[in-house]
């Protein structure tokens, strides 16, 4: 039985998609071994900016995403299919529609038939702060996170962040990376890029002004950091999400 026949016969994705529609901010999907979408919840339609699920069914990320972004997703998916190992709790900025991005935790796992044959990938992206483990750690790191979100435009010394949590610098850095999968400095850079995404897509500010208001050293630094994190330059991002 081919992968698509298996999914059609068992309706696996359709049975659970509606559950994720009732969970705010959750994106759910199943892809077959050719990386075609065979099941998904309503949120994916918003992200891909389509009106009907039929526009996604049987298509791949290449039909909806810029090539440089699609290639990164495809590399992850192929690695899962080849290694049969999951990607768990990857913390990243992901699109939420209309040029906005937000922190999410992504899990993707290989999917098998009842006979044990690899038949695809199942994935869920959820708002990062809805993870129970994260909420528990965030209570300890909360004061530092509040400072970072309030003052991300400034160069906050790690010592100040650690002091706000009553942890030593080394303990703070270890716990922060264990929670977020990145250092506090990297997290601050992501916060700046997150704000830049909103300004690029929702305002007509120049890139020089955006770089200043988001706390980058200069426009060149802004362009490098934005491209590194978002996998495309600011000009390309604005072209896709330009406001009317």
DRENBA-214913 format. One record per atom (N, C-alpha, C): x negated, y, z negated. Coordinates in steps of 0.02 Angstrom, whole numbers, m for minus. Example, Ala and Ser with C-alpha at 12.3 -4.5 7.8 and 13.67 -1.06 7.14 Angstrom:
// residues 2
+--------+--------+--------+
:      x :      y :      z :
+--------+--------+--------+
:   m660 :   m284 :   m390 :
:   m615 :   m225 :   m390 :
:   m660 :   m165 :   m390 :
:   m642 :   m112 :   m354 :
:   m684 :    m53 :   m357 :
:   m645 :      2 :   m394 :
+--------+--------+--------+
***
This chain:
// residues 244
+--------+--------+--------+
:      x :      y :      z :
+--------+--------+--------+
:    m42 :    m59 :      0 :
:      0 :      0 :      0 :
:    m44 :     62 :      0 :
:    m32 :    109 :     46 :
:    m70 :    170 :     49 :
:    m53 :    215 :    m10 :
:   m100 :    262 :    m25 :
:    m90 :    306 :    m82 :
:    m24 :    344 :    m77 :
:     m9 :    372 :    m18 :
:     52 :    412 :    m12 :
:    114 :    369 :    m20 :
:    111 :    307 :      3 :
:    168 :    262 :     m5 :
:    178 :    245 :    m79 :
:    122 :    236 :   m115 :
:    126 :    222 :   m187 :
:    161 :    279 :   m223 :
:    140 :    341 :   m209 :
:    170 :    398 :   m242 :
:    244 :    406 :   m224 :
:    260 :    396 :   m160 :
:    329 :    403 :   m138 :
:    373 :    350 :   m171 :
:    349 :    289 :   m175 :
:    388 :    235 :   m203 :
:    400 :    244 :   m278 :
:    347 :    265 :   m314 :
:    352 :    270 :   m386 :
:    374 :    338 :   m412 :
:    369 :    389 :   m370 :
:    389 :    457 :   m389 :
:    355 :    477 :   m455 :
:    293 :    458 :   m462 :
:    258 :    471 :   m526 :
:    257 :    545 :   m542 :
:    236 :    585 :   m493 :
:    229 :    656 :   m506 :
:    294 :    690 :   m522 :
:    347 :    671 :   m486 :
:    411 :    704 :   m496 :
:    440 :    691 :   m565 :
:    422 :    634 :   m595 :
:    450 :    617 :   m660 :
:    424 :    663 :   m715 :
:    364 :    689 :   m706 :
:    334 :    728 :   m760 :
:    327 :    802 :   m744 :
:    334 :    821 :   m680 :
:    324 :    891 :   m661 :
:    371 :    937 :   m698 :
:    434 :    916 :   m706 :
:    483 :    960 :   m738 :
:    465 :    973 :   m811 :
:    430 :    927 :   m843 :
:    409 :    936 :   m912 :
:    362 :    996 :   m917 :
:    315 :   1001 :   m869 :
:    267 :   1055 :   m871 :
:    298 :   1122 :   m852 :
:    354 :   1120 :   m816 :
:    389 :   1183 :   m800 :
:    417 :   1215 :   m863 :
:    428 :   1175 :   m915 :
:    455 :   1202 :   m978 :
:    400 :   1226 :  m1025 :
:    337 :   1218 :  m1004 :
:    280 :   1239 :  m1045 :
:    249 :   1301 :  m1013 :
:    256 :   1358 :  m1045 :
:    235 :   1421 :  m1015 :
:    160 :   1420 :   m999 :
:    145 :   1438 :   m937 :
:     75 :   1446 :   m917 :
:     41 :   1382 :   m894 :
:     75 :   1325 :   m898 :
:     43 :   1262 :   m879 :
:     49 :   1251 :   m803 :
:     m6 :   1228 :   m774 :
:     m6 :   1206 :   m704 :
:    m22 :   1131 :   m703 :
:     19 :   1094 :   m667 :
:     11 :   1021 :   m663 :
:      9 :   1001 :   m590 :
:    m32 :    952 :   m574 :
:    m34 :    928 :   m505 :
:    m62 :    857 :   m502 :
:    m44 :    823 :   m447 :
:    m75 :    760 :   m429 :
:    m97 :    765 :   m356 :
:   m158 :    742 :   m342 :
:   m183 :    737 :   m274 :
:   m199 :    664 :   m258 :
:   m190 :    645 :   m196 :
:   m209 :    577 :   m176 :
:   m284 :    575 :   m162 :
:   m309 :    519 :   m139 :
:   m381 :    511 :   m128 :
:   m406 :    553 :    m70 :
:   m362 :    580 :    m29 :
:   m382 :    626 :     24 :
:   m374 :    698 :      1 :
:   m361 :    706 :    m64 :
:   m355 :    771 :    m97 :
:   m295 :    811 :    m72 :
:   m243 :    776 :    m50 :
:   m180 :    808 :    m30 :
:   m134 :    810 :    m91 :
:    m99 :    866 :    m98 :
:    m52 :    872 :   m154 :
:      9 :    827 :   m142 :
:     22 :    785 :   m192 :
:     80 :    741 :   m188 :
:    131 :    755 :   m243 :
:    111 :    794 :   m293 :
:    157 :    813 :   m346 :
:    128 :    875 :   m381 :
:    173 :    917 :   m406 :
:    151 :    979 :   m439 :
:    212 :   1011 :   m472 :
:    200 :   1057 :   m517 :
:    255 :   1092 :   m548 :
:    265 :   1160 :   m514 :
:    315 :   1197 :   m537 :
:    334 :   1259 :   m504 :
:    279 :   1312 :   m506 :
:    237 :   1311 :   m557 :
:    186 :   1363 :   m564 :
:    137 :   1363 :   m506 :
:    124 :   1305 :   m477 :
:     77 :   1302 :   m421 :
:    104 :   1342 :   m361 :
:    170 :   1345 :   m353 :
:    198 :   1385 :   m299 :
:    183 :   1458 :   m309 :
:    184 :   1481 :   m371 :
:    168 :   1551 :   m386 :
:     95 :   1565 :   m369 :
:     51 :   1520 :   m389 :
:    m20 :   1530 :   m378 :
:    m36 :   1531 :   m303 :
:     m2 :   1486 :   m266 :
:    m14 :   1483 :   m194 :
:     30 :   1531 :   m154 :
:     74 :   1566 :   m189 :
:    116 :   1617 :   m158 :
:    160 :   1588 :   m102 :
:    194 :   1533 :   m117 :
:    241 :   1503 :    m70 :
:    310 :   1499 :   m102 :
:    360 :   1493 :    m60 :
:    429 :   1491 :    m85 :
:    454 :   1421 :    m99 :
:    430 :   1373 :    m61 :
:    457 :   1305 :    m65 :
:    401 :   1254 :    m75 :
:    416 :   1202 :   m115 :
:    367 :   1150 :   m127 :
:    347 :   1113 :    m64 :
:    391 :   1112 :    m15 :
:    375 :   1078 :     48 :
:    316 :   1109 :     84 :
:    301 :   1172 :     67 :
:    244 :   1206 :     97 :
:    178 :   1183 :     67 :
:    181 :   1150 :     10 :
:    121 :   1125 :    m24 :
:    113 :   1050 :    m14 :
:    168 :   1013 :    m14 :
:    166 :    940 :    m12 :
:    127 :    916 :     48 :
:     77 :    874 :     35 :
:     37 :    846 :     89 :
:    m19 :    891 :    112 :
:    m24 :    951 :     84 :
:    m77 :    997 :    103 :
:   m135 :    992 :     52 :
:   m190 :   1024 :     69 :
:   m248 :   1025 :     25 :
:   m263 :   1097 :      4 :
:   m311 :   1104 :    m41 :
:   m331 :   1172 :    m62 :
:   m355 :   1214 :     m4 :
:   m382 :   1181 :     48 :
:   m407 :   1218 :    105 :
:   m352 :   1257 :    141 :
:   m289 :   1237 :    131 :
:   m233 :   1271 :    164 :
:   m212 :   1334 :    126 :
:   m239 :   1345 :     66 :
:   m215 :   1401 :     25 :
:   m270 :   1445 :     m4 :
:   m331 :   1421 :     m6 :
:   m384 :   1457 :    m40 :
:   m440 :   1475 :      7 :
:   m475 :   1530 :     m8 :
:   m535 :   1547 :     31 :
:   m585 :   1490 :     29 :
:   m624 :   1484 :     81 :
:   m668 :   1426 :     88 :
:   m717 :   1419 :     29 :
:   m747 :   1475 :      7 :
:   m797 :   1470 :    m45 :
:   m768 :   1446 :   m111 :
:   m705 :   1463 :   m125 :
:   m672 :   1439 :   m185 :
:   m651 :   1366 :   m176 :
:   m622 :   1352 :   m118 :
:   m599 :   1284 :   m104 :
:   m657 :   1234 :   m108 :
:   m716 :   1253 :    m85 :
:   m773 :   1207 :    m85 :
:   m794 :   1188 :   m156 :
:   m788 :   1235 :   m203 :
:   m805 :   1219 :   m272 :
:   m754 :   1170 :   m302 :
:   m691 :   1181 :   m287 :
:   m639 :   1136 :   m312 :
:   m647 :   1067 :   m281 :
:   m660 :   1066 :   m216 :
:   m669 :   1001 :   m181 :
:   m729 :    964 :   m209 :
:   m783 :    999 :   m224 :
:   m842 :    965 :   m252 :
:   m825 :    931 :   m318 :
:   m787 :    966 :   m361 :
:   m765 :    936 :   m424 :
:   m722 :    875 :   m412 :
:   m673 :    882 :   m366 :
:   m627 :    827 :   m354 :
:   m663 :    765 :   m325 :
:   m708 :    777 :   m279 :
:   m746 :    721 :   m250 :
:   m790 :    687 :   m302 :
:   m817 :    727 :   m347 :
:   m858 :    698 :   m401 :
:   m816 :    653 :   m445 :
:   m754 :    674 :   m459 :
:   m709 :    632 :   m499 :
:   m693 :    567 :   m463 :
:   m678 :    572 :   m398 :
:   m661 :    512 :   m360 :
:   m721 :    465 :   m354 :
:   m781 :    493 :   m346 :
:   m840 :    451 :   m336 :
:   m866 :    421 :   m402 :
:   m863 :    459 :   m455 :
:   m889 :    435 :   m519 :
:   m835 :    403 :   m562 :
:   m772 :    419 :   m547 :
:   m715 :    398 :   m587 :
:   m722 :    422 :   m660 :
:   m754 :    480 :   m667 :
:   m760 :    512 :   m733 :
:   m720 :    577 :   m733 :
:   m688 :    593 :   m789 :
:   m646 :    653 :   m792 :
:   m685 :    717 :   m803 :
:   m653 :    772 :   m792 :
:   m676 :    838 :   m814 :
:   m629 :    859 :   m869 :
:   m656 :    871 :   m929 :
:   m614 :    883 :   m988 :
:   m628 :    951 :  m1019 :
:   m574 :    987 :  m1033 :
:   m578 :   1049 :  m1070 :
:   m629 :   1099 :  m1042 :
:   m627 :   1106 :   m976 :
:   m669 :   1157 :   m945 :
:   m636 :   1225 :   m954 :
:   m669 :   1270 :   m989 :
:   m642 :   1337 :  m1002 :
:   m664 :   1383 :   m945 :
:   m615 :   1415 :   m913 :
:   m631 :   1456 :   m854 :
:   m576 :   1507 :   m843 :
:   m592 :   1557 :   m802 :
:   m542 :   1604 :   m779 :
:   m509 :   1575 :   m717 :
:   m443 :   1570 :   m718 :
:   m408 :   1542 :   m661 :
:   m354 :   1591 :   m637 :
:   m336 :   1589 :   m573 :
:   m285 :   1633 :   m546 :
:   m217 :   1620 :   m578 :
:   m181 :   1673 :   m593 :
:   m112 :   1667 :   m618 :
:    m62 :   1700 :   m571 :
:    m85 :   1723 :   m514 :
:    m42 :   1754 :   m464 :
:    m53 :   1828 :   m458 :
:    m48 :   1854 :   m397 :
:    m52 :   1926 :   m383 :
:   m118 :   1957 :   m404 :
:   m171 :   1918 :   m402 :
:   m237 :   1945 :   m417 :
:   m256 :   1943 :   m490 :
:   m212 :   1922 :   m533 :
:   m228 :   1917 :   m604 :
:   m262 :   1850 :   m619 :
:   m305 :   1851 :   m668 :
:   m337 :   1789 :   m692 :
:   m332 :   1788 :   m767 :
:   m334 :   1727 :   m795 :
:   m330 :   1722 :   m868 :
:   m370 :   1660 :   m890 :
:   m386 :   1658 :   m954 :
:   m424 :   1602 :   m982 :
:   m380 :   1539 :   m984 :
:   m407 :   1486 :   m959 :
:   m371 :   1422 :   m959 :
:   m420 :   1366 :   m973 :
:   m392 :   1311 :   m997 :
:   m431 :   1249 :  m1006 :
:   m405 :   1198 :   m956 :
:   m450 :   1170 :   m918 :
:   m432 :   1124 :   m864 :
:   m454 :   1053 :   m879 :
:   m409 :   1006 :   m871 :
:   m424 :    934 :   m875 :
:   m405 :    902 :   m809 :
:   m451 :    863 :   m781 :
:   m436 :    825 :   m720 :
:   m463 :    754 :   m730 :
:   m421 :    705 :   m714 :
:   m441 :    635 :   m724 :
:   m425 :    593 :   m662 :
:   m462 :    539 :   m652 :
:   m444 :    492 :   m599 :
:   m378 :    458 :   m615 :
:   m339 :    443 :   m564 :
:   m274 :    412 :   m573 :
:   m274 :    344 :   m539 :
:   m243 :    295 :   m571 :
:   m245 :    226 :   m546 :
:   m175 :    198 :   m537 :
:   m169 :    150 :   m491 :
:   m106 :    113 :   m483 :
:   m100 :     63 :   m539 :
:    m43 :     31 :   m544 :
:    m34 :    m20 :   m596 :
:    m81 :    m79 :   m585 :
:   m106 :    m86 :   m524 :
:   m154 :   m140 :   m509 :
:   m226 :   m119 :   m524 :
:   m235 :    m59 :   m547 :
:   m302 :    m35 :   m564 :
:   m340 :     m4 :   m507 :
:   m307 :      9 :   m451 :
:   m341 :     39 :   m393 :
:   m339 :    115 :   m399 :
:   m397 :    147 :   m387 :
:   m400 :    220 :   m388 :
:   m355 :    248 :   m334 :
:   m310 :    293 :   m352 :
:   m263 :    318 :   m303 :
:   m259 :    394 :   m300 :
:   m298 :    428 :   m343 :
:   m296 :    501 :   m339 :
:   m322 :    534 :   m402 :
:   m302 :    596 :   m411 :
:   m323 :    637 :   m467 :
:   m262 :    670 :   m498 :
:   m258 :    670 :   m564 :
:   m206 :    706 :   m599 :
:   m239 :    761 :   m639 :
:   m210 :    821 :   m638 :
:   m241 :    876 :   m673 :
:   m190 :    921 :   m707 :
:   m213 :    953 :   m760 :
:   m172 :   1002 :   m797 :
:   m217 :   1060 :   m816 :
:   m193 :   1120 :   m802 :
:   m226 :   1180 :   m825 :
:   m179 :   1215 :   m873 :
:   m203 :   1229 :   m933 :
:   m159 :   1258 :   m985 :
:   m191 :   1322 :  m1012 :
:   m150 :   1368 :  m1037 :
:   m178 :   1427 :  m1069 :
:   m225 :   1406 :  m1125 :
:   m283 :   1436 :  m1126 :
:   m336 :   1414 :  m1171 :
:   m315 :   1417 :  m1244 :
:   m278 :   1468 :  m1265 :
:   m261 :   1476 :  m1335 :
:   m206 :   1428 :  m1358 :
:   m181 :   1384 :  m1313 :
:   m131 :   1336 :  m1334 :
:   m161 :   1268 :  m1352 :
:   m227 :   1264 :  m1350 :
:   m261 :   1203 :  m1372 :
:   m266 :   1202 :  m1448 :
:   m241 :   1149 :  m1479 :
:   m242 :   1145 :  m1553 :
:   m313 :   1150 :  m1580 :
:   m360 :   1115 :  m1546 :
:   m429 :   1116 :  m1569 :
:   m457 :   1187 :  m1564 :
:   m440 :   1220 :  m1511 :
:   m464 :   1288 :  m1501 :
:   m435 :   1335 :  m1553 :
:   m370 :   1328 :  m1567 :
:   m339 :   1371 :  m1617 :
:   m373 :   1362 :  m1685 :
:   m391 :   1300 :  m1701 :
:   m423 :   1287 :  m1765 :
:   m491 :   1322 :  m1768 :
:   m530 :   1316 :  m1714 :
:   m596 :   1348 :  m1713 :
:   m589 :   1424 :  m1708 :
:   m538 :   1447 :  m1672 :
:   m529 :   1519 :  m1664 :
:   m515 :   1554 :  m1730 :
:   m486 :   1518 :  m1778 :
:   m474 :   1550 :  m1843 :
:   m541 :   1569 :  m1875 :
:   m591 :   1528 :  m1865 :
:   m657 :   1543 :  m1892 :
:   m692 :   1596 :  m1850 :
:   m685 :   1591 :  m1784 :
:   m718 :   1638 :  m1740 :
:   m676 :   1700 :  m1725 :
:   m615 :   1701 :  m1753 :
:   m567 :   1753 :  m1738 :
:   m593 :   1824 :  m1743 :
:   m626 :   1842 :  m1798 :
:   m651 :   1911 :  m1804 :
:   m698 :   1930 :  m1747 :
:   m741 :   1884 :  m1727 :
:   m787 :   1898 :  m1672 :
:   m750 :   1905 :  m1606 :
:   m700 :   1862 :  m1596 :
:   m661 :   1865 :  m1534 :
:   m622 :   1930 :  m1530 :
:   m595 :   1952 :  m1587 :
:   m559 :   2016 :  m1587 :
:   m606 :   2073 :  m1568 :
:   m666 :   2072 :  m1595 :
:   m715 :   2123 :  m1580 :
:   m734 :   2122 :  m1506 :
:   m742 :   2061 :  m1479 :
:   m762 :   2054 :  m1409 :
:   m707 :   2079 :  m1362 :
:   m645 :   2061 :  m1377 :
:   m590 :   2082 :  m1333 :
:   m577 :   2157 :  m1339 :
:   m591 :   2185 :  m1397 :
:   m580 :   2256 :  m1408 :
:   m636 :   2298 :  m1377 :
:   m698 :   2272 :  m1379 :
:   m756 :   2312 :  m1361 :
:   m801 :   2278 :  m1309 :
:   m771 :   2239 :  m1264 :
:   m812 :   2201 :  m1216 :
:   m852 :   2246 :  m1170 :
:   m830 :   2308 :  m1162 :
:   m867 :   2355 :  m1119 :
:   m934 :   2375 :  m1148 :
:   m942 :   2365 :  m1213 :
:  m1004 :   2384 :  m1247 :
:  m1051 :   2323 :  m1251 :
:  m1114 :   2337 :  m1261 :
:  m1163 :   2283 :  m1271 :
:  m1165 :   2265 :  m1345 :
:  m1121 :   2220 :  m1365 :
:  m1115 :   2203 :  m1436 :
:  m1172 :   2155 :  m1455 :
:  m1213 :   2172 :  m1504 :
:  m1266 :   2126 :  m1526 :
:  m1237 :   2062 :  m1554 :
:  m1269 :   2007 :  m1540 :
:  m1247 :   1942 :  m1567 :
:  m1245 :   1943 :  m1643 :
:  m1292 :   1980 :  m1673 :
:  m1295 :   1984 :  m1746 :
:  m1230 :   2013 :  m1774 :
:  m1201 :   2063 :  m1740 :
:  m1139 :   2094 :  m1763 :
:  m1081 :   2044 :  m1758 :
:  m1080 :   2005 :  m1704 :
:  m1027 :   1955 :  m1696 :
:  m1033 :   1901 :  m1750 :
:  m1093 :   1877 :  m1761 :
:  m1104 :   1825 :  m1811 :
:  m1085 :   1851 :  m1881 :
:  m1105 :   1913 :  m1895 :
:  m1091 :   1943 :  m1961 :
:  m1016 :   1948 :  m1974 :
:   m978 :   1963 :  m1921 :
:   m905 :   1970 :  m1929 :
:   m872 :   1904 :  m1949 :
:   m905 :   1848 :  m1935 :
:   m877 :   1782 :  m1951 :
:   m910 :   1753 :  m2014 :
:   m957 :   1790 :  m2043 :
:   m994 :   1767 :  m2103 :
:  m1033 :   1703 :  m2088 :
:  m1057 :   1698 :  m2025 :
:  m1099 :   1641 :  m2005 :
:  m1168 :   1667 :  m1987 :
:  m1217 :   1623 :  m1992 :
:  m1284 :   1642 :  m1969 :
:  m1282 :   1647 :  m1892 :
:  m1331 :   1681 :  m1864 :
:  m1333 :   1689 :  m1792 :
:  m1334 :   1622 :  m1757 :
:  m1376 :   1576 :  m1780 :
:  m1382 :   1511 :  m1747 :
:  m1318 :   1470 :  m1754 :
:  m1287 :   1471 :  m1813 :
:  m1224 :   1434 :  m1823 :
:  m1168 :   1464 :  m1781 :
:  m1165 :   1530 :  m1778 :
:  m1114 :   1563 :  m1737 :
:  m1123 :   1544 :  m1664 :
:  m1184 :   1547 :  m1638 :
:  m1196 :   1530 :  m1568 :
:  m1177 :   1458 :  m1553 :
:  m1195 :   1413 :  m1600 :
:  m1180 :   1342 :  m1589 :
:  m1104 :   1330 :  m1588 :
:  m1069 :   1360 :  m1636 :
:   m997 :   1349 :  m1641 :
:   m961 :   1382 :  m1582 :
:   m985 :   1441 :  m1562 :
:   m952 :   1476 :  m1507 :
:   m959 :   1435 :  m1443 :
:  m1018 :   1411 :  m1428 :
:  m1028 :   1372 :  m1367 :
:   m991 :   1306 :  m1370 :
:   m986 :   1277 :  m1429 :
:   m948 :   1215 :  m1436 :
:   m874 :   1225 :  m1422 :
:   m849 :   1285 :  m1438 :
:   m778 :   1300 :  m1428 :
:   m763 :   1320 :  m1357 :
:   m807 :   1362 :  m1328 :
:   m792 :   1392 :  m1263 :
:   m832 :   1362 :  m1205 :
:   m882 :   1323 :  m1220 :
:   m922 :   1295 :  m1166 :
:   m968 :   1346 :  m1134 :
:   m978 :   1403 :  m1167 :
:  m1022 :   1456 :  m1143 :
:  m1045 :   1497 :  m1202 :
:  m1099 :   1535 :  m1193 :
:  m1123 :   1577 :  m1247 :
:  m1078 :   1638 :  m1255 :
:  m1087 :   1673 :  m1312 :
:  m1048 :   1733 :  m1324 :
:  m1063 :   1787 :  m1272 :
:  m1125 :   1792 :  m1250 :
:  m1143 :   1841 :  m1199 :
:  m1109 :   1824 :  m1132 :
:  m1107 :   1759 :  m1116 :
:  m1073 :   1739 :  m1055 :
:   m998 :   1754 :  m1060 :
:   m970 :   1742 :  m1118 :
:   m899 :   1756 :  m1128 :
:   m885 :   1831 :  m1118 :
:   m929 :   1874 :  m1144 :
:   m920 :   1945 :  m1134 :
:   m922 :   1964 :  m1060 :
:   m967 :   1932 :  m1022 :
:   m970 :   1946 :   m951 :
:   m906 :   1924 :   m916 :
:   m878 :   1868 :   m938 :
:   m815 :   1845 :   m910 :
:   m758 :   1894 :   m926 :
:   m759 :   1921 :   m986 :
:   m707 :   1970 :  m1004 :
:   m711 :   2031 :   m959 :
:   m770 :   2053 :   m944 :
:   m779 :   2111 :   m900 :
:   m753 :   2095 :   m830 :
:   m768 :   2035 :   m806 :
:   m745 :   2015 :   m740 :
:   m669 :   2008 :   m739 :
:   m640 :   1981 :   m793 :
:   m567 :   1975 :   m797 :
:   m535 :   2043 :   m790 :
:   m560 :   2093 :   m826 :
:   m533 :   2160 :   m821 :
:   m543 :   2189 :   m751 :
:   m600 :   2174 :   m722 :
:   m614 :   2198 :   m654 :
:   m565 :   2168 :   m603 :
:   m547 :   2105 :   m612 :
:   m498 :   2073 :   m566 :
:   m433 :   2113 :   m567 :
:   m411 :   2132 :   m625 :
:   m348 :   2169 :   m631 :
:   m354 :   2238 :   m597 :
:   m410 :   2271 :   m608 :
:   m418 :   2338 :   m579 :
:   m426 :   2335 :   m503 :
:   m460 :   2283 :   m479 :
:   m470 :   2276 :   m407 :
:   m403 :   2265 :   m372 :
:   m360 :   2223 :   m402 :
:   m298 :   2204 :   m369 :
:   m240 :   2251 :   m383 :
:   m243 :   2287 :   m438 :
:   m185 :   2327 :   m458 :
:   m196 :   2402 :   m456 :
:   m256 :   2425 :   m438 :
:   m270 :   2496 :   m433 :
:   m307 :   2510 :   m368 :
:   m316 :   2574 :   m354 :
:   m356 :   2595 :   m296 :
:   m423 :   2624 :   m318 :
:   m443 :   2608 :   m379 :
:   m507 :   2632 :   m404 :
:   m564 :   2608 :   m360 :
:   m615 :   2648 :   m352 :
:   m674 :   2627 :   m315 :
:   m712 :   2575 :   m355 :
:   m754 :   2536 :   m322 :
:   m793 :   2486 :   m357 :
:   m843 :   2519 :   m406 :
:   m867 :   2578 :   m389 :
:   m912 :   2614 :   m434 :
:   m875 :   2631 :   m499 :
:   m813 :   2655 :   m493 :
:   m774 :   2672 :   m552 :
:   m757 :   2610 :   m592 :
:   m740 :   2556 :   m557 :
:   m723 :   2493 :   m591 :
:   m783 :   2468 :   m630 :
:   m842 :   2470 :   m599 :
:   m902 :   2446 :   m633 :
:   m915 :   2487 :   m697 :
:   m903 :   2552 :   m694 :
:   m913 :   2595 :   m753 :
:   m861 :   2579 :   m807 :
:   m798 :   2576 :   m788 :
:   m745 :   2566 :   m838 :
:   m746 :   2496 :   m868 :
:   m776 :   2448 :   m834 :
:   m778 :   2380 :   m860 :
:   m843 :   2365 :   m897 :
:   m888 :   2414 :   m900 :
:   m948 :   2406 :   m941 :
:  m1008 :   2375 :   m907 :
:  m1009 :   2374 :   m840 :
:  m1068 :   2349 :   m804 :
:  m1121 :   2403 :   m800 :
:  m1183 :   2382 :   m793 :
:  m1238 :   2430 :   m791 :
:  m1232 :   2477 :   m731 :
:  m1213 :   2449 :   m674 :
:  m1204 :   2489 :   m613 :
:  m1164 :   2447 :   m564 :
:  m1149 :   2474 :   m505 :
:  m1108 :   2439 :   m457 :
:  m1141 :   2375 :   m431 :
:  m1207 :   2377 :   m424 :
:  m1243 :   2318 :   m401 :
:  m1237 :   2261 :   m451 :
:  m1245 :   2278 :   m515 :
:  m1237 :   2228 :   m569 :
:  m1166 :   2200 :   m569 :
:  m1117 :   2244 :   m562 :
:  m1047 :   2223 :   m559 :
:  m1035 :   2174 :   m502 :
:  m1061 :   2191 :   m443 :
:  m1050 :   2148 :   m385 :
:  m1081 :   2079 :   m395 :
:  m1141 :   2077 :   m423 :
:  m1175 :   2013 :   m435 :
:  m1136 :   1969 :   m484 :
:  m1117 :   1999 :   m540 :
:  m1082 :   1961 :   m592 :
:  m1013 :   1938 :   m568 :
:   m978 :   1982 :   m534 :
:   m911 :   1964 :   m509 :
:   m917 :   1906 :   m459 :
:   m964 :   1910 :   m414 :
:   m972 :   1857 :   m364 :
:   m992 :   1792 :   m395 :
:  m1035 :   1795 :   m446 :
:  m1057 :   1734 :   m480 :
:  m1000 :   1698 :   m515 :
:   m956 :   1736 :   m547 :
:   m903 :   1706 :   m587 :
:   m842 :   1690 :   m544 :
:   m823 :   1734 :   m499 :
:   m763 :   1724 :   m459 :
:   m776 :   1689 :   m392 :
:   m838 :   1678 :   m375 :
:   m858 :   1642 :   m314 :
:   m840 :   1680 :   m250 :
:   m831 :   1745 :   m256 :
:   m821 :   1788 :   m198 :
:   m836 :   1860 :   m218 :
:   m857 :   1902 :   m171 :
:   m873 :   1971 :   m187 :
:   m811 :   2012 :   m201 :
:   m818 :   2069 :   m235 :
:   m760 :   2111 :   m250 :
:   m722 :   2133 :   m188 :
:   m757 :   2147 :   m134 :
:   m723 :   2170 :    m73 :
:   m677 :   2116 :    m45 :
:   m698 :   2054 :    m47 :
:   m656 :   1999 :    m23 :
:   m595 :   1990 :    m68 :
:   m606 :   1996 :   m134 :
:   m551 :   1989 :   m182 :
:   m499 :   2043 :   m171 :
:   m522 :   2104 :   m161 :
:   m474 :   2159 :   m149 :
:   m437 :   2149 :    m84 :
:   m470 :   2124 :    m33 :
:   m437 :   2113 :     32 :
:   m379 :   2064 :     26 :
:   m387 :   2013 :    m19 :
:   m335 :   1962 :    m27 :
:   m278 :   1987 :    m71 :
:   m293 :   2031 :   m119 :
:   m242 :   2050 :   m167 :
:   m227 :   2124 :   m167 :
:   m243 :   2158 :   m113 :
:   m233 :   2230 :   m110 :
:   m161 :   2248 :   m124 :
:   m151 :   2299 :   m167 :
:    m83 :   2322 :   m181 :
:    m56 :   2360 :   m121 :
:      9 :   2362 :   m115 :
:     40 :   2398 :    m58 :
:     35 :   2473 :    m67 :
+--------+--------+--------+
***
